[in-house]
Amino acid sequence: MEIVIVGASFAGLSAAIECRATHPEASIHLIDREKEVGYYPNALNWKLKGSLTSWDQARISLLKEAEQAGLDWKLGTSLIGLDGERKTVSLKKGETVFELAYDYLILAMGASQIWERSSGELESRLLSSKTIGAAQASLEKLKDAQSIALIGGGQIGLESLEALSQLPVRLSLFEAQDSLLAKYFDREMTETLRMELEEAGLDLHLSETVNDIRLSASGQKLNLESIHGQYEADYLLIGTNFKPNSQLVDGVLKLNADGTIWVDEFLQTSQPDVFAVGDLIQLPFAFLGKAYLPMINHAILTGRQVAQNLVEQQWPLKEVQRMISSHLFGYYMTSVGLTEAEAQLRKEISTLRLQRPFSDWDDRLLDFKLVLAKETGQILGGQLVSKCQHVEQMDSLALALSQGLCLQNYLDQSWLCLPRSRPLIPLMVEAANLYRRQLLDQD
């Protein structure tokens, strides 16, 4: 059996490891256009913050497992074509072009942050950490930087902003939405963070879209233009949403409107024996239907899952929960499920917000918001911002969402929560009392 996997990041590595365990006699070919693989995309941020003493510390643990799996590694090799009828892929390494036949093909090329209006002339002024080579080159560029512009106030943009704030440079952040982290948090939940960033001297441009980027006449700076004005920076970091690297299979495989590769519930594409995983595909999300939300845990999950479906379709996709967590400028911020803005588009809702100063009964909690279905009390989402780690506490809320629990059901089953999740229970009890008062007031 010949298994060809294109892409050696989280999805591709986990697929290779699982394929070896599931099909021990197969020949498994792992292809990636990069010569060095297996690094976290946060490597540059970690280096700037001093948490890495060497780049090797940013390697993915999956890489060691893959190195012991007896794979045929083809690094520095690019996919340039796919022939589904002949069941071959066309590859290029250096100046050499060759074909490789497959019985099963797994596409795991991931995604990229692409500025649609950019051109090759901007490359020298762009910062990136998508690959280890790009991260190392960006670190060199930063040695002479005096000003840096960032586009995107989501999780990626803010994590980069925090890392770059370690440098003596002027930072400007541009975000099209009217608040930070708008995809995962409602505006009021990030207002404290916004005010602190502005007080710290960071230049925030919310509700401002960058429409054009050009090199200056000297070629040593970038000129950014929005409807509100023109700005200048030495370098630019793009922290906008990812776009799937599906261009090479457009016209060969069926694509969705957002550029993701269409797959069935077993991860098979429109071509027999061709599968797609990770950041190339949409996944079924609770309340959202199918959605494109590229995350590391989803890449690993689908990578493992596809190995079980190559020969026999036995592991269908199931709904997954959206849960993101970041530590930004001293705040631990976690969002589970739907925001209020998302939920109110789907049904009538109730929102409950509880705020606590650090000196109160539980100094780990600062600001908590719960989104419920108004009539049933079903938990639709939750957001928690604090100065102390709280991801374990929110795990129980994610479990409640996956089970479709209402708030009272959650409290009735609270004894099932892990010990580290139990500090959330008193807050949920107070939320339940507040919810009951809301219902009584309506009556």
C-alpha positions, 0 to 999 in steps of 0.5 A: 500500500502506498500512502502519500501525505502532503504537508508535515505540520500538525495534521500531516505528522499526526496522520503519518504516525497514525497511518503507521500504527494502523497500516504497519506494512504500508509505504508512507511518503511524507512531503513538505516544501520546507526543508525544516519542519515540525516547528510551532508557528509561535516560535518568533513570539517565544523567542522575543519573550525570552522563553526559547534559548534555542530554536529547537525548543520550538519543535513539535513533539509529534516530530520525534514520533514521526521520525521513528515511524519509518517514513519516506521523507521528501522535504524541500519538495513541492506539490505541483499537480494531482492526477486523480484518474492515474492516482499520481501526484507531480512533485518538484524538488529543486529543478527536478520534477517527478511523479509519485503514485499513491493508493491513498493520498492525504492532503495536509498543506495547511493554511497561510496568512495572505494579504490579498493586495500584496506583491512580491516587492513587499516581501523584504518588509514583511514579518512572519513566523509561519516557518522556522526559516521565516521566523529566523529571518524576521528576528534579523529584520527586527534588529534595526526596526523602529516602527512596526504595523500589525494588521489584525486584532484577533488572537494571532495579532495580539499574541504577536503584539505582546511579543513585539512590545518587548522591543523598543519600537513603536507599534500600531495595530489595525483591526477592521472590527470595533473591538479586540478578539471580536471573533471570540469575545464580545466587546465589553469583555475586552474593553479593560485590555483595550484601555490598558494597551492604549495607556501603555502607549500602543497605537490601536486603530479599531474599526479601521481597515487597511486598504493599500500597502506600498513600499516608500520611494526609498524602499526602506519603509512601508506606506499603509493607507486606510479610509482614515489616513496614511501611516508609515512603518519599517515592517508589517506583520499580518495577523489576519485570518488564515486561508487554506492552501488549496490553490493547487487543487482548485479545478481538480477537487471540489472546493467550498466557497471559502476556498476550503476543500470539500470533504464528506464525513469521513474526510474523503474529497470529491476524488476517490482515495484522496483525503484532506485534513487540518486547516484545509477543511471545514468542520461541523461545529455546534450551533454553527453548522460547518465552519472554517476555524483552523486550530491545532487541536483540530488539525491533530484530531483530523490527522489521526481520524483520516488514518482510520478511514483510508481503507474502511470508512469507520470514523465519521466526523463529529461536532467539535466545540470551539474553545480558544484560550490566550494569555495576553498582557497578564490576562488569561482569556478563554472563550467557549462556544458562541458569543452573544453576537453570534447567539442572538442571530440564531435564537432568543437569548439571555446573557449573564455577566458577573464581575469580581475584583481580585480581592473577592472570595475567589481571586482567580476570577475577574470577568465572567459571561454566560450566554444561554437560550432564553426559554430553556437555559441551554448553555450556548457559550461562555467567556472568562477573563482573569489574572490567573490560569483558568483553562481547566475551569472552562473545560467543564463548560465546554463539556456542558456545551457538547452535551447540550446541557442547560444551566440547571443540568450543569449544576445538577451534574457538577459533582462530575467536574474535575477538582480543578474545574470546581471553582467555577461552580459558585459562579455558575450557581450565582448565574443560575440565580440571576437567570431565574430572577430574569425569568421572574421579572419577565413574568 
